Amino acid sequence: MTLAAFLAVAFLHLMAAISPGPAVLMAARTGVTEGLRTGTFLAFGIGAGAVIWAMAALFGLALVFQAAPALLWGLKIAGAAYLIHMAWCMWRDSTKPLDMAQTTRTPRSAASAFRLGLVTQLANPKPAVLFSAIFIGTVPPETPLWVYAALLVVVFLNEALWNILVARIFSFERTRSGYITLKTLIDRVFGGMLALLGLKIAAT
Protein backbone atom coordinates (compact mmCIF):
# COMPACT_ATOMS: atom_id res chain seq x y z
CA MET A 1 0.00 0.00 0.00
CA THR A 2 1.49 3.32 -1.05
CA LEU A 3 1.73 6.37 1.19
CA ALA A 4 -0.61 8.24 -1.16
CA ALA A 5 -3.24 5.49 -0.81
CA PHE A 6 -2.85 5.50 2.99
CA LEU A 7 -3.34 9.26 3.14
CA ALA A 8 -6.32 8.99 0.81
CA VAL A 9 -7.98 6.50 3.16
CA ALA A 10 -7.24 8.76 6.15
CA PHE A 11 -8.71 11.80 4.39
CA LEU A 12 -11.83 10.02 3.13
CA HIS A 13 -12.56 8.68 6.58
CA LEU A 14 -11.98 12.08 8.19
CA MET A 15 -14.57 13.58 5.83
CA ALA A 16 -16.99 10.81 6.79
CA ALA A 17 -16.33 11.39 10.51
CA ILE A 18 -16.95 15.12 10.16
CA SER A 19 -20.26 14.68 8.33
CA PRO A 20 -23.26 15.08 10.67
CA GLY A 21 -24.60 11.81 12.05
CA PRO A 22 -25.73 10.20 15.30
CA ALA A 23 -22.21 10.23 16.79
CA VAL A 24 -21.59 13.93 16.11
CA LEU A 25 -25.06 14.80 17.37
CA MET A 26 -24.46 12.87 20.59
CA ALA A 27 -21.06 14.53 21.08
CA ALA A 28 -22.65 17.96 20.72
CA ARG A 29 -25.42 17.23 23.19
CA THR A 30 -23.06 15.62 25.71
CA GLY A 31 -20.70 18.59 25.50
CA VAL A 32 -23.46 21.09 26.17
CA THR A 33 -25.16 19.13 28.96
CA GLU A 34 -22.26 17.36 30.70
CA GLY A 35 -19.09 19.18 29.66
CA LEU A 36 -15.81 18.35 27.99
CA ARG A 37 -14.68 15.56 30.32
CA THR A 38 -17.75 13.42 29.70
CA GLY A 39 -17.69 14.37 26.02
CA THR A 40 -14.10 13.18 25.77
CA PHE A 41 -14.90 9.71 27.08
CA LEU A 42 -17.94 9.61 24.82
CA ALA A 43 -15.64 10.44 21.89
CA PHE A 44 -13.30 7.60 22.86
CA GLY A 45 -16.28 5.25 22.73
CA ILE A 46 -17.25 6.61 19.31
CA GLY A 47 -13.68 6.03 18.12
CA ALA A 48 -13.70 2.47 19.47
CA GLY A 49 -16.98 1.78 17.67
CA ALA A 50 -15.52 3.06 14.41
CA VAL A 51 -12.50 0.77 14.85
CA ILE A 52 -14.83 -2.21 15.30
CA TRP A 53 -16.66 -1.38 12.07
CA ALA A 54 -13.36 -0.79 10.27
CA MET A 55 -12.03 -4.16 11.45
CA ALA A 56 -15.25 -5.80 10.29
CA ALA A 57 -14.84 -4.19 6.87
CA LEU A 58 -11.21 -5.27 6.62
CA PHE A 59 -12.21 -8.85 7.39
CA GLY A 60 -15.02 -8.97 4.85
CA LEU A 61 -18.23 -8.08 6.66
CA ALA A 62 -19.53 -6.47 3.46
CA LEU A 63 -19.32 -9.88 1.77
CA VAL A 64 -21.34 -11.36 4.61
CA PHE A 65 -23.96 -8.63 4.17
CA GLN A 66 -24.12 -9.43 0.44
CA ALA A 67 -24.53 -13.13 1.12
CA ALA A 68 -27.08 -12.62 3.89
CA PRO A 69 -28.95 -9.32 3.32
CA ALA A 70 -31.28 -10.15 6.20
CA LEU A 71 -28.34 -9.71 8.61
CA LEU A 72 -27.71 -6.16 7.45
CA TRP A 73 -31.45 -5.46 7.55
CA GLY A 74 -31.66 -6.78 11.10
CA LEU A 75 -28.70 -4.68 12.25
CA LYS A 76 -30.17 -1.58 10.63
CA ILE A 77 -33.57 -2.11 12.29
CA ALA A 78 -31.97 -2.74 15.70
CA GLY A 79 -29.73 0.32 15.38
CA ALA A 80 -32.61 2.50 14.19
CA ALA A 81 -34.76 1.34 17.09
CA TYR A 82 -32.00 2.26 19.57
CA LEU A 83 -31.56 5.74 18.09
CA ILE A 84 -35.32 6.36 17.98
CA HIS A 85 -35.56 5.28 21.62
CA MET A 86 -32.85 7.77 22.55
CA ALA A 87 -34.66 10.45 20.54
CA TRP A 88 -37.89 9.71 22.41
CA CYS A 89 -36.09 10.04 25.76
CA MET A 90 -34.69 13.43 24.71
CA TRP A 91 -38.14 14.62 23.61
CA ARG A 92 -39.85 13.26 26.74
CA ASP A 93 -37.36 14.94 29.10
CA SER A 94 -37.11 18.20 27.15
CA THR A 95 -39.44 20.08 29.51
CA LYS A 96 -37.57 19.06 32.66
CA PRO A 97 -35.77 22.12 34.08
CA LEU A 98 -31.99 22.18 34.12
CA ASP A 99 -30.04 24.81 36.06
CA MET A 100 -26.43 25.88 35.65
CA ALA A 101 -25.36 24.00 38.76
CA GLN A 102 -26.53 20.76 37.21
CA THR A 103 -24.63 21.34 33.98
CA THR A 104 -21.34 21.96 35.76
CA ARG A 105 -21.36 18.44 37.20
CA THR A 106 -20.55 15.27 35.30
CA PRO A 107 -23.33 12.88 36.33
CA ARG A 108 -22.29 10.28 33.78
CA SER A 109 -19.24 8.19 34.68
CA ALA A 110 -16.33 7.76 32.29
CA ALA A 111 -17.34 4.14 31.65
CA SER A 112 -20.96 5.13 31.04
CA ALA A 113 -19.94 7.89 28.62
CA PHE A 114 -17.60 5.53 26.76
CA ARG A 115 -20.35 2.93 26.55
CA LEU A 116 -22.84 5.50 25.22
CA GLY A 117 -20.39 6.55 22.51
CA LEU A 118 -19.63 2.94 21.60
CA VAL A 119 -23.28 1.89 21.36
CA THR A 120 -24.23 5.05 19.44
CA GLN A 121 -21.55 4.28 16.85
CA LEU A 122 -22.40 0.58 16.65
CA ALA A 123 -26.11 1.37 16.29
CA ASN A 124 -25.35 2.53 12.74
CA PRO A 125 -24.05 -0.37 10.58
CA LYS A 126 -23.58 1.85 7.54
CA PRO A 127 -19.94 2.71 8.45
CA ALA A 128 -19.06 -0.95 7.76
CA VAL A 129 -20.33 -0.53 4.21
CA LEU A 130 -18.52 2.82 3.89
CA PHE A 131 -15.25 1.35 5.16
CA SER A 132 -15.60 -1.55 2.77
CA ALA A 133 -16.07 0.82 -0.17
CA ILE A 134 -12.96 2.78 0.84
CA PHE A 135 -10.78 -0.25 1.61
CA ILE A 136 -11.65 -2.29 -1.49
CA GLY A 137 -10.04 0.19 -3.84
CA THR A 138 -7.12 1.29 -1.69
CA VAL A 139 -5.99 -1.60 0.53
CA PRO A 140 -4.44 -4.47 -1.46
CA PRO A 141 -4.70 -8.04 -0.12
CA GLU A 142 -0.95 -8.27 0.51
CA THR A 143 -0.95 -5.27 2.87
CA PRO A 144 1.22 -5.96 5.97
CA LEU A 145 -0.46 -6.26 9.35
CA TRP A 146 1.30 -3.16 10.66
CA VAL A 147 -0.37 -1.10 7.92
CA TYR A 148 -3.78 -2.48 8.96
CA ALA A 149 -2.95 -1.49 12.54
CA ALA A 150 -1.93 2.01 11.42
CA LEU A 151 -5.21 2.39 9.51
CA LEU A 152 -7.17 1.43 12.60
CA VAL A 153 -5.23 3.97 14.69
CA VAL A 154 -6.06 6.66 12.11
CA VAL A 155 -9.73 5.69 12.21
CA PHE A 156 -9.78 5.95 15.99
CA LEU A 157 -7.98 9.29 16.04
CA ASN A 158 -10.18 10.80 13.32
CA GLU A 159 -13.37 9.88 15.16
CA ALA A 160 -12.17 10.60 18.68
CA LEU A 161 -10.42 13.92 18.02
CA TRP A 162 -13.22 15.29 15.86
CA ASN A 163 -15.90 14.45 18.40
CA ILE A 164 -13.78 15.82 21.25
CA LEU A 165 -13.61 19.07 19.28
CA VAL A 166 -17.39 19.03 18.83
CA ALA A 167 -17.89 18.40 22.56
CA ARG A 168 -15.43 21.20 23.37
CA ILE A 169 -17.22 23.73 21.17
CA PHE A 170 -20.55 22.88 22.75
CA SER A 171 -19.14 22.90 26.29
CA PHE A 172 -18.29 26.62 26.26
CA GLU A 173 -20.13 28.60 28.94
CA ARG A 174 -21.97 30.78 26.44
CA THR A 175 -23.18 27.72 24.56
CA ARG A 176 -24.33 26.04 27.76
CA SER A 177 -26.10 29.20 28.97
CA GLY A 178 -27.93 29.36 25.65
CA TYR A 179 -28.87 25.71 26.03
CA ILE A 180 -30.39 26.34 29.46
CA THR A 181 -32.46 29.19 28.05
CA LEU A 182 -33.72 27.15 25.09
CA LYS A 183 -33.53 23.67 26.60
CA THR A 184 -36.99 22.44 25.54
CA LEU A 185 -36.55 23.60 21.95
CA ILE A 186 -32.97 22.34 21.62
CA ASP A 187 -33.71 18.93 23.15
CA ARG A 188 -36.68 18.48 20.83
CA VAL A 189 -34.63 19.51 17.81
CA PHE A 190 -31.83 17.12 18.83
CA GLY A 191 -34.36 14.36 19.49
CA GLY A 192 -36.10 14.98 16.18
CA MET A 193 -32.83 14.90 14.27
CA LEU A 194 -31.78 11.69 16.01
CA ALA A 195 -35.13 10.08 15.18
CA LEU A 196 -34.82 11.13 11.52
CA LEU A 197 -31.32 9.67 11.37
CA GLY A 198 -32.65 6.43 12.85
CA LEU A 199 -35.42 6.29 10.24
CA LYS A 200 -32.92 7.06 7.47
CA ILE A 201 -30.66 4.20 8.64
CA ALA A 202 -33.63 1.80 8.58
CA ALA A 203 -34.86 2.96 5.20
CA THR A 204 -31.60 3.06 3.20
C-alpha positions as CSV (number, residue, x, y, z in Angstrom):
1,M,0.0,0.0,0.0
2,T,1.5,3.3,-1.1
3,L,1.7,6.4,1.2
4,A,-0.6,8.2,-1.2
5,A,-3.2,5.5,-0.8
6,F,-2.8,5.5,3.0
7,L,-3.3,9.3,3.1
8,A,-6.3,9.0,0.8
9,V,-8.0,6.5,3.2
10,A,-7.2,8.8,6.1
11,F,-8.7,11.8,4.4
12,L,-11.8,10.0,3.1
13,H,-12.6,8.7,6.6
14,L,-12.0,12.1,8.2
15,M,-14.6,13.6,5.8
16,A,-17.0,10.8,6.8
17,A,-16.3,11.4,10.5
18,I,-17.0,15.1,10.2
19,S,-20.3,14.7,8.3
20,P,-23.3,15.1,10.7
21,G,-24.6,11.8,12.1
22,P,-25.7,10.2,15.3
23,A,-22.2,10.2,16.8
24,V,-21.6,13.9,16.1
25,L,-25.1,14.8,17.4
26,M,-24.5,12.9,20.6
27,A,-21.1,14.5,21.1
28,A,-22.7,18.0,20.7
29,R,-25.4,17.2,23.2
30,T,-23.1,15.6,25.7
31,G,-20.7,18.6,25.5
32,V,-23.5,21.1,26.2
33,T,-25.2,19.1,29.0
34,E,-22.3,17.4,30.7
35,G,-19.1,19.2,29.7
36,L,-15.8,18.3,28.0
37,R,-14.7,15.6,30.3
38,T,-17.7,13.4,29.7
39,G,-17.7,14.4,26.0
40,T,-14.1,13.2,25.8
41,F,-14.9,9.7,27.1
42,L,-17.9,9.6,24.8
43,A,-15.6,10.4,21.9
44,F,-13.3,7.6,22.9
45,G,-16.3,5.3,22.7
46,I,-17.3,6.6,19.3
47,G,-13.7,6.0,18.1
48,A,-13.7,2.5,19.5
49,G,-17.0,1.8,17.7
50,A,-15.5,3.1,14.4
51,V,-12.5,0.8,14.9
52,I,-14.8,-2.2,15.3
53,W,-16.7,-1.4,12.1
54,A,-13.4,-0.8,10.3
55,M,-12.0,-4.2,11.4
56,A,-15.2,-5.8,10.3
57,A,-14.8,-4.2,6.9
58,L,-11.2,-5.3,6.6
59,F,-12.2,-8.8,7.4
60,G,-15.0,-9.0,4.9
61,L,-18.2,-8.1,6.7
62,A,-19.5,-6.5,3.5
63,L,-19.3,-9.9,1.8
64,V,-21.3,-11.4,4.6
65,F,-24.0,-8.6,4.2
66,Q,-24.1,-9.4,0.4
67,A,-24.5,-13.1,1.1
68,A,-27.1,-12.6,3.9
69,P,-29.0,-9.3,3.3
70,A,-31.3,-10.1,6.2
71,L,-28.3,-9.7,8.6
72,L,-27.7,-6.2,7.4
73,W,-31.4,-5.5,7.6
74,G,-31.7,-6.8,11.1
75,L,-28.7,-4.7,12.3
76,K,-30.2,-1.6,10.6
77,I,-33.6,-2.1,12.3
78,A,-32.0,-2.7,15.7
79,G,-29.7,0.3,15.4
80,A,-32.6,2.5,14.2
81,A,-34.8,1.3,17.1
82,Y,-32.0,2.3,19.6
83,L,-31.6,5.7,18.1
84,I,-35.3,6.4,18.0
85,H,-35.6,5.3,21.6
86,M,-32.8,7.8,22.6
87,A,-34.7,10.4,20.5
88,W,-37.9,9.7,22.4
89,C,-36.1,10.0,25.8
90,M,-34.7,13.4,24.7
91,W,-38.1,14.6,23.6
92,R,-39.8,13.3,26.7
93,D,-37.4,14.9,29.1
94,S,-37.1,18.2,27.1
95,T,-39.4,20.1,29.5
96,K,-37.6,19.1,32.7
97,P,-35.8,22.1,34.1
98,L,-32.0,22.2,34.1
99,D,-30.0,24.8,36.1
100,M,-26.4,25.9,35.7
101,A,-25.4,24.0,38.8
102,Q,-26.5,20.8,37.2
103,T,-24.6,21.3,34.0
104,T,-21.3,22.0,35.8
105,R,-21.4,18.4,37.2
106,T,-20.6,15.3,35.3
107,P,-23.3,12.9,36.3
108,R,-22.3,10.3,33.8
109,S,-19.2,8.2,34.7
110,A,-16.3,7.8,32.3
111,A,-17.3,4.1,31.6
112,S,-21.0,5.1,31.0
113,A,-19.9,7.9,28.6
114,F,-17.6,5.5,26.8
115,R,-20.4,2.9,26.5
116,L,-22.8,5.5,25.2
117,G,-20.4,6.5,22.5
118,L,-19.6,2.9,21.6
119,V,-23.3,1.9,21.4
120,T,-24.2,5.0,19.4
121,Q,-21.6,4.3,16.9
122,L,-22.4,0.6,16.7
123,A,-26.1,1.4,16.3
124,N,-25.4,2.5,12.7
125,P,-24.0,-0.4,10.6
126,K,-23.6,1.8,7.5
127,P,-19.9,2.7,8.4
128,A,-19.1,-1.0,7.8
129,V,-20.3,-0.5,4.2
130,L,-18.5,2.8,3.9
131,F,-15.2,1.4,5.2
132,S,-15.6,-1.5,2.8
133,A,-16.1,0.8,-0.2
134,I,-13.0,2.8,0.8
135,F,-10.8,-0.2,1.6
136,I,-11.6,-2.3,-1.5
137,G,-10.0,0.2,-3.8
138,T,-7.1,1.3,-1.7
139,V,-6.0,-1.6,0.5
140,P,-4.4,-4.5,-1.5
141,P,-4.7,-8.0,-0.1
142,E,-1.0,-8.3,0.5
143,T,-0.9,-5.3,2.9
144,P,1.2,-6.0,6.0
145,L,-0.5,-6.3,9.3
146,W,1.3,-3.2,10.7
147,V,-0.4,-1.1,7.9
148,Y,-3.8,-2.5,9.0
149,A,-2.9,-1.5,12.5
150,A,-1.9,2.0,11.4
151,L,-5.2,2.4,9.5
152,L,-7.2,1.4,12.6
153,V,-5.2,4.0,14.7
154,V,-6.1,6.7,12.1
155,V,-9.7,5.7,12.2
156,F,-9.8,5.9,16.0
157,L,-8.0,9.3,16.0
158,N,-10.2,10.8,13.3
159,E,-13.4,9.9,15.2
160,A,-12.2,10.6,18.7
161,L,-10.4,13.9,18.0
162,W,-13.2,15.3,15.9
163,N,-15.9,14.4,18.4
164,I,-13.8,15.8,21.3
165,L,-13.6,19.1,19.3
166,V,-17.4,19.0,18.8
167,A,-17.9,18.4,22.6
168,R,-15.4,21.2,23.4
169,I,-17.2,23.7,21.2
170,F,-20.6,22.9,22.7
171,S,-19.1,22.9,26.3
172,F,-18.3,26.6,26.3
173,E,-20.1,28.6,28.9
174,R,-22.0,30.8,26.4
175,T,-23.2,27.7,24.6
176,R,-24.3,26.0,27.8
177,S,-26.1,29.2,29.0
178,G,-27.9,29.4,25.7
179,Y,-28.9,25.7,26.0
180,I,-30.4,26.3,29.5
181,T,-32.5,29.2,28.1
182,L,-33.7,27.2,25.1
183,K,-33.5,23.7,26.6
184,T,-37.0,22.4,25.5
185,L,-36.6,23.6,21.9
186,I,-33.0,22.3,21.6
187,D,-33.7,18.9,23.1
188,R,-36.7,18.5,20.8
189,V,-34.6,19.5,17.8
190,F,-31.8,17.1,18.8
191,G,-34.4,14.4,19.5
192,G,-36.1,15.0,16.2
193,M,-32.8,14.9,14.3
194,L,-31.8,11.7,16.0
195,A,-35.1,10.1,15.2
196,L,-34.8,11.1,11.5
197,L,-31.3,9.7,11.4
198,G,-32.6,6.4,12.8
199,L,-35.4,6.3,10.2
200,K,-32.9,7.1,7.5
201,I,-30.7,4.2,8.6
202,A,-33.6,1.8,8.6
203,A,-34.9,3.0,5.2
204,T,-31.6,3.1,3.2
